[in-house]
Amino acid sequence: MRQVIATPNAPAAIGTYSQAVRAGNTLYLSGQIGLDPATMTMADGIEAQAHQVFKNLRAVINEAGGEMKDVVKLNIFLTDLGHFALINDIMAQYCPQPYPARAAVQVSALPRGALVEADGVAVVDSY
């Protein structure tokens, strides 16, 4: 079974992708940047963008019937790896222990000039 997940509580896709695709109990989350879903404007600064990224991920996961505790893998992309400690602190506010597996890498650029992007995988048991 394959199901596209979409919610107005996260930014609409700005490309040829879905917010998430569920295959069985596995939810594949597309990358989220710090766009406010109501205005489609970028949050100001790394801290605000990081919070918005996790809020957007949470909205998509919730739409699929899951919670942040269901995330098993995150990939975080930063334009400045100097923000690594800040991302750790913010992530801990949204992802309960035990934390998901994670990668965090520095990239040269992200869509719309974003400073941070995250995607991931969750295992969701219910609808």
C-alpha positions in Angstrom: 0.0 0.0 0.0 1.3 3.5 -0.9 -0.4 6.7 0.3 0.5 10.3 -0.3 0.3 12.4 2.8 -0.5 16.1 2.5 -1.6 18.7 5.1 -2.2 22.4 4.9 -0.4 22.6 8.3 3.0 22.3 6.5 4.2 24.2 3.5 2.8 23.1 0.1 5.4 21.3 -2.0 7.4 23.8 -4.0 8.6 21.2 -6.5 7.7 17.8 -8.0 7.3 15.9 -4.7 4.8 15.0 -2.0 5.1 16.2 1.6 5.4 12.5 2.6 4.6 9.1 1.2 3.5 6.2 3.4 4.3 2.7 2.4 2.8 0.3 4.9 3.7 1.6 8.3 6.8 3.4 7.0 6.5 7.2 6.4 9.0 8.8 4.1 9.2 12.6 4.9 10.3 15.0 2.2 12.7 17.8 3.2 11.2 20.7 5.2 12.7 24.1 5.3 11.7 27.0 7.6 8.6 28.1 5.6 5.5 29.2 7.5 2.7 27.2 5.9 0.2 30.0 6.3 2.3 32.7 4.5 4.9 30.6 2.6 7.5 33.1 3.9 10.8 32.0 5.4 11.3 32.3 9.2 14.0 34.9 10.1 17.3 33.4 11.2 18.6 30.0 12.0 16.8 29.5 15.3 13.4 30.4 14.0 14.0 28.4 10.8 15.0 25.3 12.8 11.9 25.5 15.0 9.7 25.9 11.9 11.4 22.9 10.2 10.5 20.7 13.2 6.9 22.1 13.4 6.5 21.4 9.7 7.8 17.8 10.1 5.5 17.3 13.0 2.5 18.5 11.1 3.1 16.0 8.3 3.7 13.2 10.7 0.5 14.1 12.6 -1.4 14.0 9.3 -0.3 10.4 8.8 -1.5 9.5 12.3 1.9 9.6 14.0 3.9 11.6 16.5 7.5 12.8 16.6 8.3 9.8 18.8 7.7 7.7 15.7 10.7 9.2 13.8 13.4 6.6 13.4 15.8 8.6 11.1 16.5 12.2 10.4 18.8 13.9 7.9 19.6 17.5 8.7 21.2 19.8 6.2 22.9 23.0 7.4 24.5 25.8 5.4 26.8 26.4 8.4 27.8 23.4 10.5 28.6 26.0 13.2 24.9 25.8 14.1 25.2 22.1 15.0 24.9 22.6 18.8 21.9 24.9 18.3 20.2 22.2 16.1 20.8 19.6 18.8 19.1 21.8 21.4 16.1 22.5 19.2 15.8 18.9 18.0 15.6 17.8 21.6 12.6 20.0 22.1 10.7 18.1 19.4 12.1 14.6 19.4 11.8 12.6 22.6 14.4 10.1 23.8 15.4 7.7 22.6 16.4 10.0 19.8 16.2 8.8 16.2 19.2 7.9 14.1 20.5 11.1 12.4 22.9 12.6 10.0 23.8 16.3 10.0 25.8 17.7 7.1 26.9 21.0 5.8 25.7 21.9 2.3 26.5 24.9 0.1 22.9 26.0 -0.4 19.3 25.1 0.2 16.0 26.0 -1.5 14.8 29.6 -1.0 18.0 30.6 0.8 17.1 28.4 3.8 19.7 27.9 6.5 18.4 24.4 7.5 16.4 21.6 6.0 15.4 18.2 7.4 13.9 15.1 6.1 13.3 11.7 7.7 11.6 8.4 8.1 9.0 7.4 10.7 7.3 4.2 11.5 3.6 4.9 12.1 1.3 2.2 13.4 -2.1 3.9 13.0 -4.1 6.2 10.7 
